[in-house]
């Protein structure tokens, strides 16, 4: 039986899984991303906003403020939870807690007929889903190594979009009209649970057995020490600031596109499957066929910069394709809705796939394995705080300028500025690639100490 050296009882690292075949990584780990992406697409991007506006008769800005509130809570708790996971040596107990919380709150939306109850359940579900994703992401050093990390991450991102595509195509059949948007909540809760179960119980954790010890005081101490040693992690903190800037746009597009598609371009909720479906296919293929090989070829930094150029092109296209716009190419006539479907939606798919496929590899390359929970928590803090500011940006624009074309255009320009600022900061970072010391097996070998059995 193979053995793996670890640092000691309190900081025991995971069983050696670096050589797991891709199909085991797929069903034990990557499939969780299908749950996360499907939940985000079905609940956040498509149907809860519709449910709030059409069924509960609330303005669209209320949805924006609900997402903003959820993002603020996630931003506040993610770093502490990540540091607590590092201190305890486990990821899965936290993952299970938040997955079950997300399932209960999402299912509860099916019976929520009062606005305060619906908003509260949505916010709680949003917090649980994003917290669960923090611990899922922090398991990356346990399921990959420096040679496979870009493949694992791009495969995982692609699986996420595949799950979203299947769910939007299937669940949209339950919503033939906007008034029936509430029908998707219970099925989505059950699908989320089914797809999350393998990662909750079968994926490798940072220790092969034992109970997680939740010590928030010790976790806070770890975080405080990290910030006191900020110079030691200066490139990582600079990356997180850059990520915060461009994710102001990225995170906001997920929530804004559904509203923009309905309120500006005139799509019905029942038509959004046809709009989002092709863009999800593009995202899935881009993650697998474009950004995985691109990261391996030129590194995560330059692949990320290329992706940010795609985002700028996306925003320029949104501004150019407005209601009434048309393009004639010989005998072919493209009206505004068709142009939006053919240009903007696929660009959004490429942009989203690129961000997740490149940023995660870049973060892995900058992060010591034993601090993966903490820095993935800070990464989630960056993303959720960005979502907070990004969603607040377009919510304020719509509140002040009205839910009309000009208000949306101002919001889009603001998001484009965030991308430009983030790209400017990413340019200043070194061109680092993942190394053995970013992963558990190599860190354990370097540290020496006790040996635990590898049950494979």
C-alpha angles and dihedrals in degrees: 000000000000119000134208126206118229137185097248143291099301096045099034111157130217130283112271106274099150091110098048111135114252094251091058090050087049098056098030097046121357097057089070088072089062087060093048096045094044092051092049093047097043101038106027105028101035125012115022092059089048091047091051095048103037105028101030094031096230127145119259092245089068088064090052092052091048091054090045091053092049091048091051091054092047091049090053098049105032100080093046092048091048092050089047089054090052090050094048094044093228138100105174101067090057091044091054094048094053095041091055090046091052092049094051095047094045092049089048090061088071089070098035108116098156120078097227091049093048092048093047094049091047093050092048092048090048091052093048094048093050094044090050089052090055092061093041091054092046089061090069094100089056096055102038145034135209092282098046105032097095090047093048093047096045090046090050093049091048091049088052092056091044089056091048091050094050092048096048091049093047103038095042087071088067091059110058089158135024091248089068096054091118091069093081099060101081096042090048091052091053093045091049091053094047093051093044097051098083093055090044094056112008106039117096114262129202091265125030096229144353137081126294114245112215109207110161092178091058090044090054089050091054091051093047090051091050092053090046087055093046092133089061089057098033096132092049093051090047089052090051091052091049090047089051091055100049093037088061083076100033097051092043095053089063091062100029099052094066092052093042092049092052103034101038108021095037101237118153119227088248089059096051093087088062090047099045097035098074092042090054091051088052091049092050094049092043091054093049103035106026115026099034092057091036093056091049091048103044104010132252096282098060093036088055092050090052089052092051088056087056089055092053090050089050093054092046089053092050090053092047098045105066131152109293095025117131140177126206119199106178108293092352119095121194118191124200096270093049092047090049091051094045100042115018100040096050091045089054089052093051092045095050094046091049096050095053094040095051105031094054093051090047091050091048090052091053098043129085108230095236090057096046095113092049096048094041085053089052088047089054088047088054093048097044094044086049089050088050093053095037094049090043088052095057093036091056091046092052093043093052102033099030132244094291137107097279093051091051092047091054089050092050093050090051091052091050090054090054090054092050092051093048093049090051090057095044089055089064094057124096120257096252126172128199113275132193092263090064089069135069103243095053093044090052093049090050092049098045119193133117122006125226126194121261102223094207 
